[in-house]
Amino acid sequence: MTSPEKTGQGQPKGDPTRIGNIRPSHLVTTTGIGAVVDLPSMSVVVRGTDSWSAARQEAITEPRLLDEVRRVLGDQVLALRSAPWDPHADDDPWTRVGVPVAPFPGWVRCPACFRLGPLHGTNQFTIVHRWGRRPDLAKIVHSGCTKQANRPDAKKRACVPARFLVVCENGHLDDFPYSDFVHASGGDGPCMTPNLRMRDSASTLQPLVTISCDSCNAKANIQRASGKGGSANLPVCRGRHPHLQRFEACGNPLRMIVLGASNLWFSVTASALHLPQTGGVEETVAQHWDVLGELPKSILGQVIGGMDTLRSLRDIPVDQLWDVIEKHRAADKDTPKKTTDLLEAEWKLLSRPTTDKQDDDFRAIPNDAVPQGYSNLIDQVVRVSRLREVQALVGFTRLNAPERRDLQPRNLVRLRNGPAKWVPAVEKRGEGIFLEFDEDRIVRWESQAEHHPRINALRDAYRGWMHSVGQSPDPHIPVARTVLLHTLSHLLIRQVSLECGYSSASIQERLYLGRPGARTAGLLLSTAASDSEGTLGGLVALGETKHLKRLLDSAMRDAVRCSSDPLCSDHIPIAESRTLHLAACHACLFVSETSCETNNRWLDRGVLVDLSRDGLTFPL
């Protein structure tokens, strides 16, 4: 991560300096563009892609995923690209290759004298970064601190980011208006030379954070800005996007939020598994259309000769290959764009794996039998010893997480100023276990459970919640089917993590529910790493019939009781509730946000084990 380097007076030299590190996969999932990243000694926001340099970014090929991104962002998107990196300077702290960031929040607090002020414009605070080989030591210091006057800047204590921010429903993020907030009760507005300080004390009843002005003795408790009525004590939103360094018209009410809050940033991502190709020329051209579709015939041969991913086309005459490209271009122009489901093709391959469609990035072997005692539920188990997943970031939201696989939520925030020609992506290789469920038995149980009082309560809560946030509920969600598959997924994630050596946060679920009129019932549990060698096989080994039966038996035993019972087992969401689950909690079913597709919603132990003898449990 790089930020504009500062001189002793806090002025930029114009050349970026390295100030920290994060994993490339985090730029797509947890701390991507627009997210606030907490570094050891400062806090920064990741800048938009219009500030990135594509010189050190490799293109990631996944045609199905690129088509999905184009459907959301437009046909001008030409590529999926990895995070910038220099393969010859991985461990060089002086490298200028990285993701651009900017200090945020713009207000900091001195831990010695409690001075609170803006980082820019006052000449009070300075970014110190004298240790090029220790980017983690970059820090912000209070140059004018009276209690550290005898210390040079390099020896002063690091200032901490002011921990309060404001955000609105449209995804705008801004610094907390400290000066206006403190002086609001006086009626005369901010004084000419505000000198603010922030002091806090421990309390179990309310936040005792006091902002005071030494110049005019004005004082205010931050509690006035919190809660449901806090927006009335704050100005309206001025439409700031710090990652784009721009403002736009807004005027919505603001909400105070704490730095580091989990609802400050939610990624909106599209992901696709690699599907093996049969090797035909037409299929290869379609797979690499993002490159071949832009090439003139005059340089077609040179490009194919220089790209290792196109080596299968090198023995084909250029004229013959050009005819295939022209044919594909004409067909692409005449075929209207339609919404496709990325999971549909994956389901067809996983549910009927064959040796004909396998390559270095996909290998799957079905088990000879399903675990004894679970044949009513499970139709087939497939061990996927090799898989490749590509995930692309198309935007993000604040305050409210997007629904499952919703790539166009109402409050989607864009990644750059202007149309995007590429989006950040990450590819991971790993392994997984795929479970295909008995569709006939699922349908029979679903016809009874879909109108069960507990399922109806869950559906009503979902509708009320969606209306409360200004969105339309999806009428096509198969609630009972989703709860059944999702609950089993979480039970297995928690059980598998105890035996395979991977943490539960590194195991991801992928639910295959189909679409209206063509429902499916499948579940893929996978783990992956960004390394080209993938993972070590611990998860696939547990997919063998004898081990999987033990895991399922243990999962069902654990589901019978929860340490939070009877509160957990008796839980039913009320109207407009955001807790869209029944018998589920952190002690029994919830998993990490990196593992769950639906933010720990649509869960109920009662669909798999009999908790109340109400007829909802699936007959195993």
PALOKE-10198 format. One record per residue: x, y, z of N, C-alpha, C, O, CB in turn. Coordinates in steps of 0.2 Angstrom, whole numbers, plus 5000, padded with zeros to 4 digits. Glycine has a CB too. Layout:
N
XYZXYZXYZXYZXYZ...
# end
This chain:
620
500449945000500050005000500450065000500950065004499550005006500350114996500750174995500350234996499750234995501150174988500650284999500350355000500850404998501450394999500150355008500550464997501050524995501550535001501350545006500650584993502150534999502650545004502650615006502550665002503350525001502850625013502850695016503450715018503950675019502350695022503550785017504150815020504050825027503550815030504350875016504550865030504550875037503950925038503650925044505150905040503750965034503151015034502550985032502051015032503351075030502550925031501850885029501650895022501150885020501350915033502150925017501950935010502150875006502750845007502351005008501850855001501950794997502550814993502650864990501350774993503050764992503550764987503350744980503650764976504150724990502750714980502550694973502650624972502450594967502850734968503150584976503250514975502950474980503050494986504050504974502650424979502350384984502850344988503350334986501850334981502650334994503050294999502650235002502050245003503350335005502950185003502650125006502450125013502950145017503050055004501850115015501650125022501350065025501150065031501250185023501250015022500949955025500849895020500949905014500349975028500549845022500449785018499749755019499549745025501049735019499449725014498849685015498849635010499249645005498149725015498549575011498549525006498149545000497649585000498249465009498349524994497949544988497249524988496749554985498249514981497049464991496349444991495949484995495349494994496349374994496249525000495849565004495649625001495149665003496249595010495949644995495749704991495049694987494749734985496249724986494849624988494249614984493649594989493149604988494349554980493949564995493449545000493249585006492749595008493649475002493849605009493749635016493949705016493649745020494049595021494449725013494749795013494949825006495449845005495349795018494449825002494549844995494449914995494449954999494049804991494349934988494250014987493650044991493150014991494150014979493850094994493350134998493350115005492950145009492650124995493650055007493650035014494250075018494750095015493849955014494150075024494550105028495050055032494750005035494250155034495650055030496150005033496550035039496750085039496649985027496549995044496850005050497549985050497649925051496449985056498050025049498750005049499050015056498750045060499150055043499649985057499949995064499950065067499750065073500649965064500050115063500150175066499650235063499750295065500850205066499250215058498850265055498250225052498250165051499250305050497750265049497150235046497150265039497250335038496550255050496950225034496950255027496350225024496050175026497650235023496150255018495650235014495950215007496350255004495050285013495750155004496050134998495750174992495050184992495850064997496150204988495950254983495550214977495650154976496550294980495250244973494850214967495350194962495950214962494350264964495050154957495550124952495750174947496250164943495150074948495450234947495750284942496450314945496750344941495250344941496550294951497250314954497750254953498350274955497150334961497550204951498050144951498450144945498250174940497650074952498950114945499350104939499350034936499449984940500150124940499050024930498949954928499649924925499649874922498449954922500149964926500849934923501049874926501349824923501349984924500949864932501149804936500549754938500649714942501449824942500049754934499449714935499349664930499349684924498749764936499249604932499249544927498449534926498049544930499549484930498349524919497649504917497449434920497849394919497549514910496849434922496549364924496049344919495549384918496349364932496149284917495649264911495149214915495249164918496049224906494549244914493949204916493349234912492949274915493749204924493149204906492649234902491949244905491649294904492649204895491749194908491149194911491049244916490549284916490949124914491549254920491549304925491549374922491249424924492049304930491949384917492049454913491349464910491149524910492549444908491049424907490349434905489849464910489449504909490049374901489849434916489449454921489649524924489149564925489549404927490249534924490449604926490249654921490049714923491249604927490249634915490049684909489349694910489049754908490249654902488949644912488249654912488049704917487549744917487849584914488449714923488349754928488649824927488249874928488649734935489249824924489649894923489649914916489749974915490349884926489449874911489449904905489949864900490449834903489649974904489849864894490349834889490949864888491449834885489949824882491149924891491749954891492249914895492849934894491750024893492049874900492549834904492849784900492549744897492149804910493549784899493949744895494349694898494449644895494449784891494449694905494849644908494749644916494449694919495549664907494949584919494949574926495749584927496149544924494649514928495949624932496649624934496749614941496349624945496849694932497349584942497549574949497849634952497949684949498149514949498049634959498349694962499049704959499349654957498349674970499249764959499949784956500449754961500449754967500049854956500949724958501549694961502149694957502049684951501349624964502749694960503349684956503649614958503849614964503849744958503649574953503949504955504649504957504949454960503849454949505049554955505749564957505849604963506449614965506149594951505349624966505449664972504949654978504649694981505449744971504749584979504249564983504449594990504049614994504149494983505049584992505249604999505649665000505949685005505749545002505649704995505949774995505449824997505049844994506149784988505649855003505149905006505249965003504850015004505349915013505749974998505750044995505350044988505350094985506550054993505049984987504749984980504150034980503850044985504449914979504050064974503450114973502850074971502350104969503750164969502950014970502349974967501849954973502049934978502549904963501249974972500749964977500049994975499950014970500949984983499649984980498950014979498950084982499150094988498349964982498650134979498750204982498150204987497650184987498550254976498350244993497950254998498050325000498450364998498050205004497550355004497550415007497350415014496950375016497050465003497750455019497550455026496850475027496550525024498050505029496450435031495750445032495650405039495850345039495350425027495350435044494950505044495550555043496150545045494550505050495250615042495650675041495750705048496150755048495350725036495450685053495550715060495950665064495850605064494950735063496450685068496850645072496850675079496650735080497550635070497050635084497050655091497750635094497950575093496450615095498050685098498650675101498550635107498150665112499050745102498850575109498750545115499150575121498950555127499050475114499550625120499850655125499450715128499350725134500550675123499250765123498950825126498150825124497850875125499250885123497950775121497250765119497050815113496450825112496850765125497450845110497350895105496950855099497150805097497950925102496450885097496050855091496050905085495850955086495250835093496250885080496250925074496350895067496450835067496850975075496250935062496250905055497050895053497450935055495950955050497150845049497850825048498150875043498750885043497850755044497650905039497950955034497651025035497151035038497750935027498051075034497851145034498051175040497851235041497151145033498251145045498451175052499151175053499451215058498051145057499551135050500351135051500451105058501051115061500651195050499951075061500051045068500250975068500550955073499451055072500050935063500150865062500650855056500550885051499550825062501050805057501550785052501550715051501550675056502250815053501650685045501750615044502550605044502850635040501450595037502750565048503450545049503550475046503250425048503650545056504050475041504150405038504950405036505050405030503750395032505350395041506050405040506350335039506950325037506450435046505950275041506250215041505950175035505450145035506050175047506350185029506050155023505950085023505550055020506550175017506450045027506349975027505949945033505849885034507049945028505549995036505049975041504450015040504350065043505349985048504049995034503450035033502950035038502550085039503150005027502949985043502549985048502650045054502250055058502549925052503250075053503350125058503150195055503250245059504150125059502850205049502650265047502050285052501650245054502350265040502050355054501650375059501450455058501850485054501850365066500950475061500750545062500850565069500650535074499950555060501250625069501450655076501150725076501050755071502150655077501050745083500850815084501450855085501750855090500350815090501650895080502250935080502250995085502751005088502350975073501651015087501551075092501351045098501151085102501051125089501450985100501250965107501650995112502250985112501350885107501351025117501751055123502051005127502551015131501251105126501750945128501950895132502550855130502850815133501450855135502650865123503250825120503650875116504050865111502950775115503750935119504050995116504850975115505150995110503951055119505150935120505850925120506050865116506650845115506050915127505550835113505650775108505650795101505250835099505150715110506150765097506050775090505450735087505150685091506750745086505250755081504650725079504650645078504150615079504450745072505250625076505350545076505250515082505150455082506050535073505350545088505250515094504650525098504450495103505850535099504150565095503550585098503050525097503150485093503250645095502550525102502050465101501650475095501450535093501650465108501450425092501050425086500350445088500050425093500950355083500050495084499350515085498850455083499050415078499250585081498350455085497850405084497250435079497050495080497550375090496950395075496450425071495850445075495650405080496250375065495550505074494850515078494350465076494250455070494650585076494050435081493750365080493050375078492650325077493750325086492750435076492050445074492050465067492450515065491650495079491550445063491450465056490750475055490350455060491750405051490550495050489850505048489750475041490150475037489550575048489150435040488950405034488250415032487850425037489150325035488050405026487350415024487150345020487550305018487250475020486450345019486250285016486450275009486450215006485450285016486750325005486950324999487650304998487950304993486850394995487950285004488650265004489150315004489750305003488750224997488950375006489450435007489750425014489450405018489150505006490450445014490750435020491150505021491450535017491250375020491150525028491450595029491750595036491550555040491050655028492250645037492450655044491850675048491450715046493050705044491850665055491350685059491450765060492050785061491450655066490950805060491050875060491150905067490650935070490350915057491750895069491850905077491750975078491450995083492550885078492051025074491951095076491251115076491051155081492351135071490851105071490151125071489751085076489351125079489851105064489951025078489550995083489651025090489151035094489750915083490251045092490451065098490151135099489851155104491151075099490151175094489851245094489151255092488851315092490251295090488751195091488051205089487651235094487151275093487851135087487751215101487351245106487451315107486951345110487451205112487951345105488051415107487651465102487551515104488851435106487551435096487051485092487451525087487251555082486651525096488151535089488551585085488951545080489351585076488951625090488951485080489351445075490051435078490251465084489451475069490551405074491251395077491551465078491451505074491551355072492051455083492351515084492951525079493051485075492751515092493251585079493751605074494351555074494551535069493951675075494551535080495151495080495051435085495251435091495751535083494651385083494451335087495051285089495551275085493951285084495151275095495651235098495351175101495151175107496151275102495251115098494851065101495251015104495850995102494451035095494950985109495250925113494750875114494150885115495550945119494950805113494450755115494750715121495250685121494450705108494250705125494450665131493850615132493250625131494450715138494050555135493550505136493750465142494250465144493550455130493150435145493250405151492850345151492350335147493050445158492950295155492650225155491950235158491850265163493050175158491450205155490750195157490450145155490450125149490450265156490050105159489550055156488950075154488550035152489549995161488750135155488050165154488050205148487550195144487850205160488550245146488450285140489150305138489650305142488050345141489250325132489950345129490050415133489750465131489950355122490650415137490850475140491450505136491950515139491050465147491250525130491750555126491650635125491050645122491850525119492050675127491850745127492350785123492950775123491950775135492050825118492450865114492350935117491750965118492150865106492950965118492951035121493351085116493751065113493151035128493251145117493551195113493951245118493551275122493151245108494551245118494951285123494851365122494951405126495651265123494751375116494651445114494051485117494051545119494651455106493451445117492851475119492451435124491951455126492351485113492851385127492551345132491951305130491551285135492451385138491751295124491151255122491351185123491951165123490951275114490851145124490951075126490251035124489751065124491051065134490350975122489850935120490050855121490650845120489650945113489550815123489650745123489450715117488950735114489250715129489850665115489750635108489050595108488850575103490350585106488850585114488150545114487650585111487150545109487950535122487650645110487150685107487050665100486550675096487250755108487550635097487550615090487450545089487450525083488250635086487350505094487250435093486550415094486150455096487650395098486350355092485650335093485250355087485450385082485350355099484550345088484050355083483950435082483850455076483450325084484050475087483950545087484550585085484550645085483650565093485150545084485750585083485850625077486150675077486350535084485450595072485550635065485250705066485450745062485150595060484750715070484550785071485050835073484950895072483950785076485550815077486150855079486750855075487250885076486350825086486650835069487150835064486950865057486350865056487350755062487450895054487250925047487050875042487050815043487750975044486750895036486550845031487150825028487750855028486050875026487150775024487750745020487950785015487550815011487550675018488550795014488850835008489050795003489450824998489350885011488950735003489050684997489850674996490050674990488850714991490150655001490950645000491050574999490850525002491250675006491450564994491750494993492550504994492850524989491550464985492850484999493550495000493950454996494550474994493750485008493750394994494150354989494150384982494650364979493850284989493650424980493750454974493950534974494050564969493050454971494050554981494250624982493750674978493950714975494950634980493150664979492650704976491950714980491850674985492450684969491550764979490950774982490450774977490550784971490950834986489850754979489250754974488650774978488650764984489150684971488150794975487450814978487150764982487150704980486950844973486950774988486650724992486150754997485550754995487150684997486250775003485850815007485450765012484950785015485350855003485650695012485250645016485450655023486050685025485450575014485050635028485350635035485950595036486050545033484750605040486350615041486950575042486850535048486450545053487550625043487250485049487250435055488050435057488450425053487050365053488050445064488750435066488950355066488550315068488850465073489550345065489850275065490550275068490850325067489750245058490650225071491350215074491850185069491650135065491350175080492450215069492950185065493050115066493150095072493650225065493050075061493150005062492549965063492549905063493549985068491949995062491349965063491249915057491449925051490750015063490949855058490849805053490449825047490449795042490649735056489949875048489549895043489749955039489349985036488849905046490349965040490650025036490850015029490850055025491350045040490949945027491049935020490849855019491049815023491849945019490449845014490249785012490449775004490249815000489549765013490849725002491049714996490449684991490049644994491649664995490449704985489949674980490349644975490649674971489449734977490349574976490849534971490449484967489949464969491349504976490749474962490549414957491049364957491649384957490349444950490849304957491349244957491149194953490549184952491549224965491649154950491549104946492049054946492649064947491449124938491848984946492348934946492548924939492148924934492048864949493148904938493448884932493148814929493048764933494248874932492848814923492548754920493048734914493248774910491848774917493248674914493648644909493348654902492748644901493848574910493848664897493548674890493748614886494248574888493848734887493448594881493548534877494148544872494348494870492948514873494348604872494948614868494848644860495348654857495348554868494248644858494048664851494248734850494348774855493348654850494348754844494648824842494048874844494248924847494748834835493448864842492848904844492848914852492748974854492248884841492948864855492848874863493448914866493348954870492848804866494048904863494648934865494549014863494749054868495248904862494349024857494249094856493749134860493849184862493949104848493149094862492649124866492949134873492749184877492049074867493349084875493649094882494149154883494149184888494049034884494449174877494949224878494749284873495149324870495649204875494049294873493749344869493949414871494049464867493049334868494049424877494249494880494949514877495049574876494349494887495349464875495949484871495949484864496149524860496549434874495649424861495649414854495149464850495249474845495449344852494649484854494149524851494349594849494049624846493549524855494949614852495149684852495749684847495949744845495349714858495949624844496549624840496449634833495949604830496949564841496849674829496749674822497149614819497549584822497149744819496949594813497249534810498049544809498349494809496949524803498249604808498949614807499449594812500049574811499149684805499249594819499649574824499449514828499649494833499749634829498949484825498649424828499149364830499149344835498049394824499549354825500049294825500549314831500749274835500349284819500749384831501249394836501049394843501349374848501549474834500449414844500149414851500049344853500249324859499449444851499749294849499649224851500349194852500449154857499349184845500849214848501549184849501849204856502249174859501949204844501649264858501949294864501549284871501749294876502049364864500949254870500549244876500449164877500249124873499849274875500749144883500749074885500049044886499948984884501049064892499549084888498849064888498549044882498049014881498449114892498849074876498549064869498949014865498949004859498449124865499348974869499848924865499448874861499748844856500348894870498848854863498448804860498248824853498048784849497848784863498348894851498148924845498748934840498648954834497748984846499348914842499948934838499948894832500248914827500548924842499748834832499748794826499248804821499248774815499848714828498748844822498248864818498348914813498648974815497548874822498248914806498448964802498049034804497449024806498248944795498349084803498049154805497449164801496949184804498549214804497349144795496749164791496249114794495649144794496849144783496349054795495849014798495549034805494949034806496048944799496049064809495849084816495549154815495049164819496549094820495649194810495349254809494649244807494149284809495649294804494449194803493749174801493349154807492749174808493749114796493649124812493349104818493149164822492649164825493749054822493649204823493549274826492949314823492549334827494249314827493049314817492449354813491749324814491249364815492649364806491749264814491149224815490849234822490249244824491249144814491349234827491149244834490949314835490449334839491749224839491249364832491049434833490349444830489949484833491549484829490249414824489549424821489049394826488449424827489549394814489149334828488649304833488549344839488049344842488849234834489149374842489049414848488649474847488249494851489749424850488749504841488349564839487649554838487149594840488649594833487449494835486749474834486349444840485749454840486749434828486749424844486449394850486249444855486749474858486849334853485649454857485449504863485749474869485749414871484749514863485949524873486249514880485649484884485149514884486549574883485849434888485349414893485649394899486249384900484949344890485249394905485549384911485649304912485249264910485049404917486249294914486449224914486649204922486849254926487049204910486549144924486749124930487349084930487449034927486149074933487849114934488549084934488549014937488948974935489049134937488049004941488048944945487748884941487848824942487648954951487348904936487048854932487548804928487448744929486548884927488048834925488548794922488948754927489148694925488948834917489048784932489448744938489048684940489348634942489648794943488448694941488048644944488048584939488048524941487248664945487948594933487948544928488548504928488548444927487848574921489148534929489748504929489848464936490148404935490348554928489748494941489848464948489348404949489548354952489748514953488748414947488248364948488348304943488148244945487548384947488748304938488848254933489548254931489748264925488348254927490048244936490748254934490948194929490748134930491148254940491348214925491648164920492448174919492648234920491248164913492748124917493448134916493648174909494148194908493848064916493148174905493248214899493348284900493648324896492648204894493048314905493048384907493448394913493148414919492348414907494148384913494548394918495248424916495448404910494648334923495548464920496148494918496548514924496348484929496048554913497048554923497448564929497148604934497348614940498148604927496548644932496248684937495548654939495148684943496148754934495348594937494748564939494848484939494948464933494148584935494748454945494748384945494248364950494248384956495448354947493748314948493248294953493148224952493148194946492548334951493048194958492848114958492248104962492348124968493548084960491748074960491148054964491347994968491647954966490548044959491048004974491047944979490647884976490147894973490847964986490847824978490447764976489747764980489347734977490847704977489747794986489147784990489047844994489547884995489147724994488447864996488347915001488347885008488347825009487647945000488547935013488547905020487947875022487347895021488747965025488047815026487447775028487047815033487247855037487747715031486347815032485947855036485747915033485247955036486247865043486047935027485848005025485648005017485648055014486448055025485447945015485247935008484547965007484447985001485147855007484147985012483548025011483748095009483348125005483148015017484248115011484448185010484948195004484848235000484748215016485448155004486048165000486048114994485948054995486748155004486048144988486048094982486748074980486848024977485648134977487248124981487848114978488348154982488248214984487948124970488948124983489548164985490148164980490348114978489748134992490348224979490948234974491548264977491448314980490648274968492048234977492648264980493048304974493248274969493148204983493148364975493448414970494148424973494248464977493048474969494648384970495348394972495648454969496248464972495648324970495348484964495748544961495148584959494748564955496248514956495148644961494748694958495048764958495548774962494048704962494848804954495048874953494448924953494048914949495448884947494448974958493949024958494249094957494749114959493649014965493849134953494049194952493549244954492949234953494149214944493749294958493249334961493449414959493949434960493249334969492849444957492949514955492549564959492049544961492849524947492849624960492549674964492149724959492549754955493049714969491549724960491149774955490949834959490749884956490549734952490949844965490749894969490749884977490949824979490049924967490449924981490349914988489749954990489449994987490949924992489549934996488949965000489249985007489649955009488349925000488850035010488950045017488250035021487750045018489250115018488350025027487750015032487349955030487249915035487350075031487149935024486749875023487149835018487349855013486049895020487249765020487549725016487049705010486449705011487749655020487349685004486949664998486649594999486949555003487349674992486149584996485849514996486249464993486749484989485149514993486149404994486549354991486549364983486049364980486249284992487149364980487249374973486949434970486749424964487049304970486749484974486449544971487049594969487349614973485949574976487149594962487749634960487549714959487949754957488049604954486849724959486649794958486149814964485649834962486249794951486449824970486049844975485849914974486249954971486349834982485349944978485150014977485650064979485750114976484550024981486050044984486550094986487350074984487750084988486550104994487350044978488050024976488450084975488250134971487949984969489050084977489550144976490050114971490350064971489950154983490250164966490650144961491350144963491550174968490550184955491850114959492550104961492950164958493550164960492750044959492750204953493150254950492750304948492050304947493550224945493050364946492650414942492650394935493150384932493050484943492050394932491950374925491950304924491950264929492550404921491750284918491650214916492350174918492850194916491450204909492250114920492750064922492950024916492549994912492650024928493650024914493849984909494149914911494249874908494450024905494249914918494449854921494249854928494049904931495249844921494249794932494049794939494549744942494849704939493349764940494649754949495149714953494849644953494249634954495249744960495249594953495049524954495649484957496149514957494849494947495449434960495949384963495749314961495149294960495949394970496249274959496149204958496449164963496949174966496449184951496049114965496249064971496148994968495748974965495849074977496648954970496648884969496548844975496848854980497248854965496148784975496048744981495648684980495848654975495648794986495248664984494948604984494248604987494048664990495348544988493848554987493148564990492748494990493048444987492748614986492248494993491748444994491048464991490848514993491648415001490748434986490148454983489648394985489748334985490148454976489048424988488548374990487948394986487648454985488348384998487648344982487048354978486448314982486548254984487148314971485948354983485348324987484848294983484748314977485148384992484448254986483948214983483348264981482948284986483648154987483248284975482848334973482048314974481648354977482848354966481948254973481248234974481048234982480448264983481148164972481448214986481248224993481248294996480848315000481748174997481748334993481748404995481148434993480848474997482348444991480848424987480248454984479648434989479248474991480148434977479648364991479048344995479048385002478548405004479048264996479648385005479748415011479548495010479248525015480448405014479848525005479748595004479048615003478848665006480148614998478648575000477948584999477548595006477048625006477548534995477748555011477448555017477748615022477448655025477548495021478448625021478748665026478748745023478748785028479548655026478548755017478548825014478048865018478048925018478448825007477448835020476948865024476948855031476448865034476248855020477448825034477448815041477548885045477848935042478148775043477248895051477248955054477848985055477949045055476848945061478348945057479048975058479348995051479649055051479548915061479248965046479548985039479149045037479449095034479448935034478449055039478049115037478349175041478349225038477349095038478549165047478749215051479449245049479549305049478849195059479849195046480449215043480349255037480749305036480949155042479949235033479749265027479449335028479649385025479249225022479049345033478749405034479249455037479249515035478149395040479749425041480249475044480649495038480949555038480649435049480849455033481249475027480849535023481249575022481349415023480249525022479849575018479849635022479949695019479149545017479749635029479749695033480349735033480449795032479449685040480949695033481549725034481749755027482049815027482149675035481649725021481749755015481349815014481649865011481649705009480749815016480349875015480649935019480649995017479649865017480949915025481149965030481850005027481950055029481349935037482149965023482749995020482650025013483150035009483349945020482050025011481850055004482050004998482150034993482250115003481949944999482149894994481549844993481149834998482749854995481449814987480949774986481149704987481649684985480649774978480749664991480949594993480949554987480449564982480449564998481349504986481349454981480849404982480849364987482049424980480249404978479749354979479949284977479549234979479149374975480549274974480649204971481149164976481349114974480949214964481349194982481749154986481449094989480949104992481949204992481749034988481448974991481648964998482148935000481648914987481248995002481449005009481648935013482148935016480949045013481148895012481248825016481848795013482248765017480648785015481948785006482548755003483148795005483648755007482448754996483148855005483748895007483948885014484548875016483648975006483448885019483648865026483948795027484348795031482948875030483648745024483848685024484548675022485048645026483448635020484748695016485448685013485948735017486448715018485448705006485748795019486148835022486348815029486848825031485848905022485848785033485948765039486448705039486948705043485348745043486348655035486848605034487548625032488048595035486548545029487548675028488148705026488548735032489148715033488148755021488248765036488548795042488748745047489348745050488148845046488348695048488548635053489148605050489548585055487948585053489248595044489748555041490448605042490948575043489648535034490348665040490948715041491248705048491848705048490748785039490848715053491048715060491348645061491848645065490448735064491048595059491348525061491948515057492448485059490848475059491948525050492548515046493148555049493748525049492448535039493048615051493648655053493948625059494548645060493448725055493648585063493948555069494448495067494848475071493448525073494348465061494748405059495248415053495748385053494248355057495048465048495448465042496048515043496448515038495048495037496148555048496748595049496648665046497048715048497248565045496048685043495848745041495448785046495048745049495548745034495548845047495048885051494348885048494348885042495348955053493848895052493148905049493148965044492748965039492648905054493549015046493549075041493749065034493649105030493849135045494149015034494448995027494048945023494248935017495148975028493548925026493148875022492548915019492148945023492848815026492348915013491848955010491248905008491348845005492048995004490648935008490048895005489848924999489948984997489548895010489548874995489348904988488648864987488648804986489848884982488048894988487448864988487148864980487148914977486948894992486948804978486648794972485848784973485648734974486948744968485448844972484748834973484348844966483748834966484548894977484748854961484348854954483948924954484148974957483948794953483448924949483048984948482348964948482248904947483349014941481849004948481148984947481048944941481248964935480749054947480748884942480548844937481148794935481048744932480448884931481748804938482248754937482648754943483248774943482748774931482348734949482748724955483248674955483148624952482148714961483748684959484248634961484448634968484148674972484948654957484748584970484948574977485648554978485748494978484448534981486148594979486748574980487148624984486948674986487148574973487748594987488148634991488848614990489048554990487948614999489348664989490048664988490348694994490348754995490248684982490748654998491148685003491848685000492148624998491148645010492248735000492848744997493348785001493148825005492848764990493948775001494548815003495048824998495148784994494848785010495248884998495748904992496248954995496148985000495348934986496848954991497349004992497549034986497449004980497948964996497849094986498149124980498749104977498949114972498249204982499049054981499649024978499448974972498948944972499948984984499848974967499748934961499648854963499448824959500248944956499948834969499948764970499248744974499148684975500548744975498948794976498248784979498348764986498848784990497848734976497948714989497948694996498248614996498448594991497248694999498148585002498548525003498148465003498448415004498848535010497448465002497048405002496748385008496448335008497548355000496748425013496448405020495748405019495348365022496648445025495448445016494648455015494448395011493948365012494448525012494748385005494548325001494548265004494148215003494948324994495048255008495148185012494548175016494348115017495748185016494248225019493648215023493048205019492548185022493548285028493048215013492448195009492348125007491848105005492548235002492848085009492748015009492147985013492048015018493447975010491847935011491247915014491247905021490847925025490947855010491747865023491847845030491947915035491747915040492447795031492347955032492448015036491848065036491748095041493148055033491548075030490948115030490448095034490048135037490748125022490348025035489748005039489948025047489448045050489747925039490548015049490748045055490648115056490348135062491448025057490748155051490648225052489948245052489748285056490948265046489548215048488848225048488448205055488048235058488448185042488648145057488448125064488648175069488148185073488748055065489248195069489448245075489048305074488848335079490148255074488948335068488648395066487848385069487648435072488648415059487548335068486848325070486848325077486348345080486548265067487248285081487248285088487348355091487048375096487848245091487848395088487948465090487348505089487248555093488548495087486948495084486348535082485848525087485348575088486148525075485748475091485248455095485248505101484648535103485248385098485848525104485848575109486348635108486848625104486048535116486148685110486548755110486648775117486148775121486248805105487148805118487348835125486848895127486848915132488048855126486548925121486148975122485348955123484948995123486149025117485248895122484548865123484248885130484648885135484448795122483648895131483148895126483048965122482548965118482448885130483449015123483349075120483449065112483149095108483849125122483949025111484149005104483548965100483348985095484848975103483348915103482948865100482248895099481848875095482848805104482048945104481348975103481349045099480849075099481148985110481949065096481949125093481549125087481649085082482649145092481149175086480749185080480749265078480549305083479949165081481049275072481049355071480349385071479849355069481449365064480449445072479749495072479849535066480349535062479749535079479249565064479249605058479749665058479949695064478549645058480049675053480649725051481249705055481649745056480349785053481349635057481949615061482449605056482349575051481749555065483049625058483649605054483949545055484449515052484149665054483749505061483949445062483549395059483149355062483949435070483749385052483349335048483549265049483849235045483449355041483449235055483549165057483149145062482749185065484349155059483049085063482649055068483149025074483449065077482148995065483148965075483548935080484248935078484548885075483348865082484648985079485348995076485649055080485349105082485349005069486249045082486649105086487349085085487649045081486449105093487749125088488549125087488749055091489349035089488849185091488449035095488648975099488548905095488848855097488248965106488048915090487948845087487948845079488148795076487248825088487748905076487748905068488148955065488348945059487048905066488249015068488549075064489249055063489549025067488449135069489449085057490149075055490449145053490049195053490249025049491049145051491349205049491049235042490749195038492049195047491049305042490749335036491149315029490849315024490749415036491749295030492149275024491849205022492049185016492849265025491549165026491249095024490549095022490349055017491349055030490149145024489449135023489249185017489449235016489049165029488749155013488549195007488049245009487849295005488249145002487649235015487049275016487149315023486649325026486449225016487749325025487849365032487449335037487149365041487549435031487449265038487149225044486449235044486149235049487549245050486149235038485349235038485149175035485549125033485149295034484449155036484149095033484449035036484748995033484249095026484449035043484748975047484248955052483848995055485348995050484248885053483748855058483948785060483948745055483048865056484148775066484348705067483748655067483748595066484648705074483148685068482548645068482348615062481848575062481948695070482648635056482448595050482848535049482748485045482648645044483348525053483748455053483748415059483748355059484548475052483548445065483448405071482848435074482648495074484048415076482448385078481848405080481948435087482148405092481448335081481748505087481848545093481248555097481248565103482148615091480648555093480048565096479448525094478848535096479848645095479548475090479048425088478448465084477948455085478748385093478648515080478148555076478048535069477748565065478348625077478448475067478348455060478748485055478648475049477648455058479248525057479648565052480248525050480548535044479848625055480548475054481148445053481148395047480648365046481348395059481648395043481748355037481848285039482248275043482348385032481448235036481548165038482148135035482148115030480848125036482648125040483248095038483148015037483647985036483848115042
# end
